[in-house]
Amino acid sequence: MTKQRIPSTSDAWEDGTLGQDEKFVKVDENPDELEALIDEGLKLKLISIRLKESLISDLKLIAEREGLGYQPLMKQVLERFVDSELKMYARKRMREAQVGNSDDDQSRSAACG
């Protein structure tokens, strides 16, 4: 008799198709160690920051509407900002390089002409 394979999808885990028997549950005896391993693997660093209460309240409101906690939302906001700023710097450098190249082209044309 061959065993039927169940695709490992999030739905199969959520609806219990892949099992929900408590005998397979293991309580981690050292959750701090697991958290440290996750932080290390994801290159996460714990920081402390002071923010206005109103900003935190606004972030919590937005996060709730997005179905997130406010701290994951804050991470997303910071990542988007940094990504946007780095792209802006890169575009600026490309424009500067293009302007520099066109100045060189004009100089060569004048010298040859």
N, CA, C and O atoms as a GROMACS GRO file, in nm:
protein
  452
    1MET      N    1   0.084  -0.117   0.000
    1MET     CA    2   0.000   0.000   0.000
    1MET      C    3   0.089   0.124   0.000
    1MET      O    4   0.180   0.136   0.083
    2THR      N    5   0.064   0.215  -0.091
    2THR     CA    6   0.144   0.338  -0.099
    2THR      C    7   0.075   0.449  -0.020
    2THR      O    8  -0.048   0.461  -0.018
    3LYS      N    9   0.158   0.528   0.043
    3LYS     CA   10   0.105   0.640   0.120
    3LYS      C   11   0.070   0.754   0.026
    3LYS      O   12   0.143   0.783  -0.069
    4GLN      N   13  -0.042   0.817   0.053
    4GLN     CA   14  -0.082   0.933  -0.026
    4GLN      C   15  -0.002   1.054   0.023
    4GLN      O   16   0.005   1.081   0.143
    5ARG      N   17   0.057   1.126  -0.072
    5ARG     CA   18   0.133   1.246  -0.036
    5ARG      C   19   0.040   1.366  -0.037
    5ARG      O   20  -0.037   1.387  -0.130
    6ILE      N   21   0.049   1.445   0.068
    6ILE     CA   22  -0.030   1.567   0.080
    6ILE      C   23   0.064   1.684   0.055
    6ILE      O   24   0.167   1.696   0.121
    7PRO      N   25   0.031   1.769  -0.041
    7PRO     CA   26   0.119   1.884  -0.066
    7PRO      C   27   0.131   1.971   0.059
    7PRO      O   28   0.033   1.997   0.128
    8SER      N   29   0.254   2.014   0.087
    8SER     CA   30   0.279   2.097   0.205
    8SER      C   31   0.248   2.243   0.172
    8SER      O   32   0.336   2.320   0.134
    9THR      N   33   0.123   2.278   0.186
    9THR     CA   34   0.081   2.416   0.162
    9THR      C   35   0.039   2.477   0.294
    9THR      O   36   0.011   2.406   0.391
   10SER      N   37   0.033   2.609   0.298
   10SER     CA   38  -0.010   2.674   0.422
   10SER      C   39  -0.154   2.632   0.455
   10SER      O   40  -0.188   2.618   0.573
   11ASP      N   41  -0.237   2.614   0.353
   11ASP     CA   42  -0.375   2.571   0.378
   11ASP      C   43  -0.380   2.432   0.443
   11ASP      O   44  -0.459   2.408   0.534
   12ALA      N   45  -0.294   2.342   0.394
   12ALA     CA   46  -0.292   2.206   0.449
   12ALA      C   47  -0.249   2.206   0.595
   12ALA      O   48  -0.295   2.123   0.673
   13TRP      N   49  -0.160   2.299   0.632
   13TRP     CA   50  -0.120   2.309   0.773
   13TRP      C   51  -0.231   2.375   0.854
   13TRP      O   52  -0.262   2.330   0.965
   14GLU      N   53  -0.290   2.479   0.802
   14GLU     CA   54  -0.392   2.554   0.876
   14GLU      C   55  -0.518   2.472   0.900
   14GLU      O   56  -0.576   2.478   1.009
   15ASP      N   57  -0.562   2.396   0.799
   15ASP     CA   58  -0.688   2.322   0.818
   15ASP      C   59  -0.668   2.187   0.887
   15ASP      O   60  -0.764   2.115   0.912
   16GLY      N   61  -0.542   2.153   0.919
   16GLY     CA   62  -0.515   2.030   0.993
   16GLY      C   63  -0.492   1.908   0.907
   16GLY      O   64  -0.472   1.799   0.961
   17THR      N   65  -0.496   1.922   0.775
   17THR     CA   66  -0.474   1.808   0.686
   17THR      C   67  -0.339   1.742   0.714
   17THR      O   68  -0.327   1.620   0.707
   18LEU      N   69  -0.240   1.822   0.746
   18LEU     CA   70  -0.106   1.770   0.774
   18LEU      C   71  -0.087   1.737   0.922
   18LEU      O   72   0.024   1.708   0.966
   19GLY      N   73  -0.192   1.743   0.997
   19GLY     CA   74  -0.186   1.696   1.135
   19GLY      C   75  -0.193   1.806   1.238
   19GLY      O   76  -0.143   1.917   1.220
   20GLN      N   77  -0.257   1.770   1.350
   20GLN     CA   78  -0.267   1.860   1.464
   20GLN      C   79  -0.258   1.780   1.594
   20GLN      O   80  -0.311   1.823   1.697
   21ASP      N   81  -0.193   1.666   1.590
   21ASP     CA   82  -0.184   1.580   1.706
   21ASP      C   83  -0.085   1.639   1.806
   21ASP      O   84   0.030   1.668   1.771
   22GLU      N   85  -0.128   1.656   1.931
   22GLU     CA   86  -0.046   1.718   2.034
   22GLU      C   87   0.078   1.637   2.069
   22GLU      O   88   0.173   1.692   2.125
   23LYS      N   89   0.080   1.508   2.038
   23LYS     CA   90   0.197   1.428   2.072
   23LYS      C   91   0.320   1.470   1.990
   23LYS      O   92   0.432   1.435   2.025
   24PHE      N   93   0.298   1.546   1.881
   24PHE     CA   94   0.410   1.592   1.800
   24PHE      C   95   0.452   1.735   1.834
   24PHE      O   96   0.541   1.791   1.771
   25VAL      N   97   0.390   1.792   1.934
   25VAL     CA   98   0.424   1.928   1.975
   25VAL      C   99   0.538   1.921   2.075
   25VAL      O  100   0.536   1.841   2.169
   26LYS      N  101   0.635   2.006   2.054
   26LYS     CA  102   0.748   2.012   2.146
   26LYS      C  103   0.760   2.156   2.194
   26LYS      O  104   0.764   2.249   2.113
   27VAL      N  105   0.767   2.173   2.323
   27VAL     CA  106   0.785   2.305   2.381
   27VAL      C  107   0.934   2.332   2.388
   27VAL      O  108   1.010   2.253   2.444
   28ASP      N  109   0.974   2.443   2.332
   28ASP     CA  110   1.115   2.480   2.335
   28ASP      C  111   1.152   2.519   2.477
   28ASP      O  112   1.092   2.608   2.536
   29GLU      N  113   1.252   2.452   2.530
   29GLU     CA  114   1.292   2.477   2.668
   29GLU      C  115   1.373   2.605   2.682
   29GLU      O  116   1.386   2.658   2.792
   30ASN      N  117   1.428   2.655   2.572
   30ASN     CA  118   1.508   2.776   2.578
   30ASN      C  119   1.468   2.870   2.463
   30ASN      O  120   1.539   2.877   2.363
   31PRO      N  121   1.356   2.940   2.477
   31PRO     CA  122   1.310   3.027   2.368
   31PRO      C  123   1.406   3.142   2.338
   31PRO      O  124   1.411   3.190   2.225
   32ASP      N  125   1.484   3.186   2.438
   32ASP     CA  126   1.580   3.294   2.414
   32ASP      C  127   1.688   3.249   2.317
   32ASP      O  128   1.735   3.328   2.234
   33GLU      N  129   1.728   3.122   2.327
   33GLU     CA  130   1.830   3.069   2.236
   33GLU      C  131   1.776   3.066   2.093
   33GLU      O  132   1.848   3.102   2.000
   34LEU      N  133   1.651   3.025   2.077
   34LEU     CA  134   1.590   3.022   1.945
   34LEU      C  135   1.581   3.164   1.888
   34LEU      O  136   1.612   3.186   1.771
   35GLU      N  137   1.539   3.258   1.971
   35GLU     CA  138   1.529   3.397   1.926
   35GLU      C  139   1.666   3.450   1.885
   35GLU      O  140   1.677   3.520   1.784
   36ALA      N  141   1.770   3.416   1.960
   36ALA     CA  142   1.906   3.460   1.926
   36ALA      C  143   1.950   3.400   1.793
   36ALA      O  144   2.015   3.468   1.713
   37LEU      N  145   1.916   3.273   1.768
   37LEU     CA  146   1.952   3.209   1.641
   37LEU      C  147   1.880   3.276   1.524
   37LEU      O  148   1.938   3.297   1.417
   38ILE      N  149   1.753   3.309   1.545
   38ILE     CA  150   1.676   3.376   1.439
   38ILE      C  151   1.735   3.514   1.412
   38ILE      O  152   1.755   3.551   1.296
   39ASP      N  153   1.764   3.590   1.518
   39ASP     CA  154   1.823   3.722   1.501
   39ASP      C  155   1.955   3.714   1.427
   39ASP      O  156   1.982   3.794   1.338
   40GLU      N  157   2.037   3.616   1.464
   40GLU     CA  158   2.167   3.599   1.399
   40GLU      C  159   2.149   3.562   1.252
   40GLU      O  160   2.216   3.617   1.165
   41GLY      N  161   2.059   3.469   1.226
   41GLY     CA  162   2.036   3.424   1.088
   41GLY      C  163   1.984   3.534   0.999
   41GLY      O  164   2.019   3.542   0.881
   42LEU      N  165   1.898   3.620   1.054
   42LEU     CA  166   1.840   3.729   0.975
   42LEU      C  167   1.919   3.858   0.987
   42LEU      O  168   1.882   3.961   0.931
   43LYS      N  169   2.030   3.853   1.061
   43LYS     CA  170   2.115   3.970   1.084
   43LYS      C  171   2.035   4.084   1.146
   43LYS      O  172   2.044   4.199   1.103
   44LEU      N  173   1.956   4.051   1.250
   44LEU     CA  174   1.875   4.150   1.320
   44LEU      C  175   1.950   4.203   1.440
   44LEU      O  176   2.025   4.130   1.504
   45LYS      N  177   1.930   4.329   1.470
   45LYS     CA  178   1.994   4.392   1.586
   45LYS      C  179   1.887   4.468   1.662
   45LYS      O  180   1.813   4.547   1.604
   46LEU      N  181   1.880   4.444   1.790
   46LEU     CA  182   1.785   4.511   1.876
   46LEU      C  183   1.832   4.654   1.901
   46LEU      O  184   1.948   4.676   1.937
   47ILE      N  185   1.741   4.751   1.881
   47ILE     CA  186   1.774   4.890   1.908
   47ILE      C  187   1.667   4.950   1.998
   47ILE      O  188   1.559   4.893   2.016
   48SER      N  189   1.697   5.065   2.052
   48SER     CA  190   1.602   5.138   2.133
   48SER      C  191   1.587   5.275   2.069
   48SER      O  192   1.686   5.337   2.032
   49ILE      N  193   1.464   5.323   2.057
   49ILE     CA  194   1.439   5.451   1.992
   49ILE      C  195   1.325   5.520   2.065
   49ILE      O  196   1.229   5.456   2.107
   50ARG      N  197   1.334   5.650   2.079
   50ARG     CA  198   1.227   5.728   2.141
   50ARG      C  199   1.148   5.797   2.030
   50ARG      O  200   1.205   5.866   1.945
   51LEU      N  201   1.017   5.778   2.033
   51LEU     CA  202   0.928   5.838   1.934
   51LEU      C  203   0.814   5.909   2.006
   51LEU      O  204   0.780   5.876   2.119
   52LYS      N  205   0.758   6.008   1.940
   52LYS     CA  206   0.642   6.078   1.995
   52LYS      C  207   0.527   5.978   2.009
   52LYS      O  208   0.507   5.891   1.924
   53GLU      N  209   0.451   5.993   2.117
   53GLU     CA  210   0.336   5.904   2.140
   53GLU      C  211   0.238   5.912   2.024
   53GLU      O  212   0.180   5.811   1.985
   54SER      N  213   0.219   6.031   1.970
   54SER     CA  214   0.123   6.047   1.860
   54SER      C  215   0.168   5.969   1.736
   54SER      O  216   0.086   5.912   1.665
   55LEU      N  217   0.300   5.966   1.711
   55LEU     CA  218   0.352   5.890   1.598
   55LEU      C  219   0.327   5.741   1.619
   55LEU      O  220   0.286   5.670   1.527
   56ILE      N  221   0.353   5.694   1.739
   56ILE     CA  222   0.330   5.552   1.770
   56ILE      C  223   0.182   5.518   1.755
   56ILE      O  224   0.147   5.413   1.701
   57SER      N  225   0.095   5.606   1.803
   57SER     CA  226  -0.050   5.583   1.790
   57SER      C  227  -0.090   5.576   1.643
   57SER      O  228  -0.169   5.489   1.604
   58ASP      N  229  -0.036   5.666   1.563
   58ASP     CA  230  -0.067   5.666   1.419
   58ASP      C  231  -0.015   5.538   1.353
   58ASP      O  232  -0.084   5.478   1.270
   59LEU      N  233   0.106   5.498   1.389
   59LEU     CA  234   0.161   5.374   1.332
   59LEU      C  235   0.077   5.254   1.372
   59LEU      O  236   0.054   5.164   1.290
   60LYS      N  237   0.031   5.251   1.496
   60LYS     CA  238  -0.054   5.140   1.541
   60LYS      C  239  -0.185   5.137   1.463
   60LYS      O  240  -0.234   5.029   1.427
   61LEU      N  241  -0.242   5.254   1.437
   61LEU     CA  242  -0.367   5.262   1.361
   61LEU      C  243  -0.346   5.208   1.219
   61LEU      O  244  -0.425   5.128   1.170
   62ILE      N  245  -0.239   5.255   1.154
   62ILE     CA  246  -0.210   5.209   1.017
   62ILE      C  247  -0.181   5.060   1.017
   62ILE      O  248  -0.229   4.986   0.931
   63ALA      N  249  -0.102   5.015   1.114
   63ALA     CA  250  -0.067   4.873   1.121
   63ALA      C  251  -0.190   4.786   1.137
   63ALA      O  252  -0.202   4.680   1.074
   64GLU      N  253  -0.282   4.829   1.221
   64GLU     CA  254  -0.405   4.752   1.241
   64GLU      C  255  -0.483   4.740   1.111
   64GLU      O  256  -0.536   4.634   1.080
   65ARG      N  257  -0.490   4.849   1.036
   65ARG     CA  258  -0.563   4.845   0.909
   65ARG      C  259  -0.494   4.755   0.807
   65ARG      O  260  -0.558   4.698   0.720
   66GLU      N  261  -0.361   4.742   0.820
   66GLU     CA  262  -0.283   4.658   0.729
   66GLU      C  263  -0.272   4.514   0.778
   66GLU      O  264  -0.219   4.428   0.708
   67GLY      N  265  -0.322   4.488   0.899
   67GLY     CA  266  -0.316   4.352   0.955
   67GLY      C  267  -0.178   4.316   1.007
   67GLY      O  268  -0.137   4.200   1.003
   68LEU      N  269  -0.106   4.416   1.056
   68LEU     CA  270   0.030   4.396   1.107
   68LEU      C  271   0.040   4.448   1.249
   68LEU      O  272  -0.050   4.516   1.298
   69GLY      N  273   0.150   4.415   1.314
   69GLY     CA  274   0.186   4.482   1.437
   69GLY      C  275   0.255   4.612   1.399
   69GLY      O  276   0.302   4.626   1.286
   70TYR      N  277   0.263   4.708   1.491
   70TYR     CA  278   0.322   4.835   1.453
   70TYR      C  279   0.474   4.827   1.435
   70TYR      O  280   0.530   4.903   1.357
   71GLN      N  281   0.541   4.735   1.504
   71GLN     CA  282   0.685   4.724   1.486
   71GLN      C  283   0.722   4.666   1.349
   71GLN      O  284   0.814   4.718   1.286
   72PRO      N  285   0.655   4.560   1.301
   72PRO     CA  286   0.684   4.516   1.164
   72PRO      C  287   0.653   4.626   1.061
   72PRO      O  288   0.723   4.640   0.961
   73LEU      N  289   0.547   4.705   1.088
   73LEU     CA  290   0.516   4.816   0.998
   73LEU      C  291   0.631   4.917   0.998
   73LEU      O  292   0.670   4.967   0.893
   74MET      N  293   0.684   4.948   1.116
   74MET     CA  294   0.795   5.042   1.125
   74MET      C  295   0.916   4.990   1.047
   74MET      O  296   0.985   5.068   0.980
   75LYS      N  297   0.942   4.861   1.054
   75LYS     CA  298   1.053   4.803   0.976
   75LYS      C  299   1.030   4.822   0.828
   75LYS      O  300   1.121   4.857   0.753
   76GLN      N  301   0.904   4.798   0.783
   76GLN     CA  302   0.872   4.815   0.642
   76GLN      C  303   0.890   4.961   0.599
   76GLN      O  304   0.946   4.988   0.492
   77VAL      N  305   0.844   5.053   0.682
   77VAL     CA  306   0.857   5.195   0.650
   77VAL      C  307   1.004   5.233   0.635
   77VAL      O  308   1.041   5.300   0.539
   78LEU      N  309   1.086   5.190   0.729
   78LEU     CA  310   1.229   5.222   0.723
   78LEU      C  311   1.296   5.159   0.600
   78LEU      O  312   1.377   5.223   0.534
   79GLU      N  313   1.262   5.034   0.571
   79GLU     CA  314   1.320   4.967   0.454
   79GLU      C  315   1.279   5.038   0.325
   79GLU      O  316   1.362   5.057   0.236
   80ARG      N  317   1.153   5.078   0.314
   80ARG     CA  318   1.107   5.151   0.195
   80ARG      C  319   1.180   5.284   0.180
   80ARG      O  320   1.222   5.321   0.071
   81PHE      N  321   1.195   5.355   0.292
   81PHE     CA  322   1.263   5.484   0.288
   81PHE      C  323   1.408   5.468   0.243
   81PHE      O  324   1.453   5.539   0.154
   82VAL      N  325   1.480   5.374   0.304
   82VAL     CA  326   1.620   5.354   0.269
   82VAL      C  327   1.634   5.313   0.123
   82VAL      O  328   1.721   5.364   0.052
   83ASP      N  329   1.549   5.222   0.078
   83ASP     CA  330   1.552   5.178  -0.062
   83ASP      C  331   1.530   5.297  -0.156
   83ASP      O  332   1.601   5.313  -0.254
   84SER      N  333   1.431   5.377  -0.124
   84SER     CA  334   1.400   5.495  -0.207
   84SER      C  335   1.516   5.594  -0.210
   84SER      O  336   1.552   5.644  -0.316
   85GLU      N  337   1.575   5.621  -0.094
   85GLU     CA  338   1.686   5.715  -0.087
   85GLU      C  339   1.807   5.664  -0.165
   85GLU      O  340   1.871   5.741  -0.237
   86LEU      N  341   1.838   5.535  -0.152
   86LEU     CA  342   1.952   5.479  -0.225
   86LEU      C  343   1.930   5.487  -0.376
   86LEU      O  344   2.023   5.516  -0.451
   87LYS      N  345   1.807   5.461  -0.420
   87LYS     CA  346   1.776   5.473  -0.564
   87LYS      C  347   1.790   5.617  -0.609
   87LYS      O  348   1.840   5.642  -0.719
   88MET      N  349   1.746   5.712  -0.526
   88MET     CA  350   1.758   5.853  -0.560
   88MET      C  351   1.905   5.892  -0.575
   88MET      O  352   1.942   5.961  -0.670
   89TYR      N  353   1.990   5.847  -0.481
   89TYR     CA  354   2.133   5.876  -0.490
   89TYR      C  355   2.194   5.816  -0.616
   89TYR      O  356   2.276   5.879  -0.683
   90ALA      N  357   2.154   5.693  -0.648
   90ALA     CA  358   2.207   5.626  -0.767
   90ALA      C  359   2.166   5.701  -0.894
   90ALA      O  360   2.249   5.720  -0.983
   91ARG      N  361   2.039   5.745  -0.902
   91ARG     CA  362   1.994   5.820  -1.019
   91ARG      C  363   2.071   5.951  -1.032
   91ARG      O  364   2.109   5.991  -1.142
   92LYS      N  365   2.093   6.018  -0.918
   92LYS     CA  366   2.167   6.145  -0.920
   92LYS      C  367   2.309   6.123  -0.971
   92LYS      O  368   2.359   6.203  -1.051
   93ARG      N  369   2.374   6.017  -0.926
   93ARG     CA  370   2.511   5.989  -0.971
   93ARG      C  371   2.513   5.954  -1.119
   93ARG      O  372   2.606   5.992  -1.190
   94MET      N  373   2.411   5.882  -1.166
   94MET     CA  374   2.406   5.849  -1.309
   94MET      C  375   2.390   5.975  -1.392
   94MET      O  376   2.455   5.991  -1.495
   95ARG      N  377   2.302   6.068  -1.346
   95ARG     CA  378   2.285   6.194  -1.418
   95ARG      C  379   2.415   6.273  -1.421
   95ARG      O  380   2.454   6.328  -1.524
   96GLU      N  381   2.483   6.279  -1.306
   96GLU     CA  382   2.610   6.351  -1.300
   96GLU      C  383   2.712   6.289  -1.394
   96GLU      O  384   2.787   6.360  -1.461
   97ALA      N  385   2.714   6.156  -1.401
   97ALA     CA  386   2.808   6.087  -1.491
   97ALA      C  387   2.772   6.116  -1.637
   97ALA      O  388   2.862   6.135  -1.719
   98GLN      N  389   2.643   6.120  -1.670
   98GLN     CA  390   2.601   6.150  -1.807
   98GLN      C  391   2.638   6.292  -1.845
   98GLN      O  392   2.683   6.317  -1.957
   99VAL      N  393   2.618   6.385  -1.753
   99VAL     CA  394   2.654   6.525  -1.780
   99VAL      C  395   2.805   6.535  -1.800
   99VAL      O  396   2.851   6.606  -1.890
  100GLY      N  397   2.880   6.465  -1.718
  100GLY     CA  398   3.026   6.464  -1.733
  100GLY      C  399   3.068   6.406  -1.867
  100GLY      O  400   3.161   6.458  -1.929
  101ASN      N  401   3.002   6.300  -1.912
  101ASN     CA  402   3.034   6.239  -2.041
  101ASN      C  403   2.998   6.331  -2.156
  101ASN      O  404   3.074   6.340  -2.253
  102SER      N  405   2.886   6.400  -2.148
  102SER     CA  406   2.847   6.489  -2.258
  102SER      C  407   2.940   6.609  -2.265
  102SER      O  408   2.965   6.660  -2.374
  103ASP      N  409   2.992   6.657  -2.150
  103ASP     CA  410   3.090   6.766  -2.150
  103ASP      C  411   3.218   6.720  -2.219
  103ASP      O  412   3.278   6.795  -2.296
  104ASP      N  413   3.260   6.594  -2.192
  104ASP     CA  414   3.379   6.539  -2.255
  104ASP      C  415   3.359   6.526  -2.405
  104ASP      O  416   3.450   6.555  -2.482
  105ASP      N  417   3.240   6.482  -2.448
  105ASP     CA  418   3.208   6.467  -2.591
  105ASP      C  419   3.216   6.603  -2.660
  105ASP      O  420   3.270   6.612  -2.770
  106GLN      N  421   3.162   6.708  -2.597
  106GLN     CA  422   3.163   6.842  -2.656
  106GLN      C  423   3.306   6.892  -2.669
  106GLN      O  424   3.341   6.955  -2.768
  107SER      N  425   3.389   6.864  -2.569
  107SER     CA  426   3.529   6.907  -2.573
  107SER      C  427   3.602   6.839  -2.686
  107SER      O  428   3.680   6.903  -2.757
  108ARG      N  429   3.578   6.707  -2.705
  108ARG     CA  430   3.642   6.634  -2.813
  108ARG      C  431   3.595   6.684  -2.949
  108ARG      O  432   3.675   6.695  -3.042
  109SER      N  433   3.466   6.714  -2.961
  109SER     CA  434   3.412   6.762  -3.088
  109SER      C  435   3.474   6.896  -3.124
  109SER      O  436   3.509   6.920  -3.239
  110ALA      N  437   3.488   6.983  -3.026
  110ALA     CA  438   3.547   7.116  -3.051
  110ALA      C  439   3.693   7.103  -3.092
  110ALA      O  440   3.741   7.177  -3.177
  111ALA      N  441   3.764   7.009  -3.030
  111ALA     CA  442   3.906   6.990  -3.061
  111ALA      C  443   3.925   6.932  -3.202
  111ALA      O  444   4.021   6.964  -3.272
  112CYS      N  445   3.832   6.846  -3.241
  112CYS     CA  446   3.842   6.781  -3.372
  112CYS      C  447   3.789   6.870  -3.485
  112CYS      O  448   3.830   6.856  -3.600
  113GLY      N  449   3.698   6.961  -3.452
  113GLY     CA  450   3.625   7.039  -3.550
  113GLY      C  451   3.698   7.154  -3.597
  113GLY      O  452   3.647   7.229  -3.681
   0.00000   0.00000   0.00000
